[in-house]
Amino acid sequence: MRRLLPSSRRAAGTDASPPPARAGRQGHNLFEAAAVYVAARAEDDRERMEEAATWVSPGQLGFGVDELASRALLALARERNQTPETVARALLGVRSR
């Protein structure tokens, strides 16, 4: 089992080099990717959207975009002194219930 775990191999001295980095994903986290992706989408910058989408997995990007949307909605609701639902409906053009 220890031969299969990268940390065990390095500790044993059999593999001193770090695992290879995945192309296009080095140095970016999911929140950075989400911020760049959403900003690029708002500016209709398809090239930048596609670049940001390569930084993390699709699932991570989706999570980051959801988190960004939630945080932005809460900040805007506080700024407007309205409920998050009211702001969300207004942004999307959905009638209030």
C-alpha positions in Angstrom: 0.0 0.0 0.0 2.8 2.4 0.8 4.2 2.1 -2.7 0.9 3.4 -4.1 0.7 6.6 -2.0 2.9 9.5 -3.4 3.6 10.8 0.1 4.9 7.4 1.2 7.1 7.1 -1.9 8.7 10.5 -1.2 9.2 9.7 2.5 10.9 6.4 1.6 13.2 8.2 -0.8 12.1 6.2 -3.9 10.6 9.2 -5.7 12.0 12.5 -4.6 10.4 14.5 -7.5 7.0 16.1 -7.1 4.1 14.7 -9.2 3.8 16.4 -12.6 1.6 19.4 -12.8 -1.5 19.3 -14.9 -1.2 21.5 -18.0 -3.2 24.7 -17.7 -4.2 24.3 -14.1 -1.1 25.3 -12.2 -1.4 28.2 -9.8 -5.1 28.8 -9.9 -7.8 28.0 -7.4 -11.5 27.5 -8.0 -12.5 30.9 -6.7 -10.0 32.7 -8.9 -11.2 30.7 -11.9 -14.8 31.5 -11.0 -14.1 35.2 -10.7 -12.3 35.4 -14.0 -14.9 33.2 -15.7 -17.9 35.2 -14.5 -16.3 38.6 -15.2 -15.3 37.4 -18.7 -18.9 36.2 -19.3 -20.3 39.6 -18.2 -17.9 41.3 -20.7 -18.7 38.7 -23.4 -15.0 37.7 -23.6 -15.3 34.1 -24.9 -11.5 33.6 -25.0 -11.0 34.5 -21.4 -14.0 32.4 -20.3 -12.5 29.4 -22.1 -9.1 30.0 -20.5 -10.5 30.2 -17.0 -12.5 27.1 -17.5 -9.3 25.1 -18.1 -7.9 26.1 -14.7 -10.0 23.8 -12.6 -12.4 20.9 -13.2 -16.0 21.7 -14.4 -17.4 20.7 -11.0 -15.0 23.0 -9.2 -15.8 25.8 -11.6 -19.5 25.3 -11.0 -19.1 25.3 -7.3 -17.0 28.5 -7.5 -19.6 30.2 -9.7 -22.4 29.2 -7.3 -20.4 30.6 -4.4 -19.7 33.8 -6.2 -23.4 34.2 -7.1 -24.4 33.7 -3.4 -21.8 36.1 -2.1 -22.7 38.7 -4.7 -26.4 38.4 -4.0 -25.9 38.8 -0.3 -23.7 41.8 -0.8 -26.1 43.5 -3.1 -29.1 42.7 -0.9 -27.3 44.3 2.1 -26.4 47.3 0.0 -30.1 47.7 -1.2 -31.5 46.8 2.2 -33.6 44.1 0.6 -33.9 40.4 1.0 -31.7 38.2 -1.2 -34.8 36.7 -2.9 -36.2 40.2 -3.8 -32.8 41.1 -5.3 -32.4 37.8 -7.2 -35.9 38.1 -8.7 -35.3 41.7 -9.7 -31.9 40.8 -11.3 -33.5 38.0 -13.3 -36.7 39.9 -14.1 -38.9 37.4 -12.3 -42.1 38.7 -10.7 -42.3 38.9 -7.0 -44.7 36.4 -5.4 
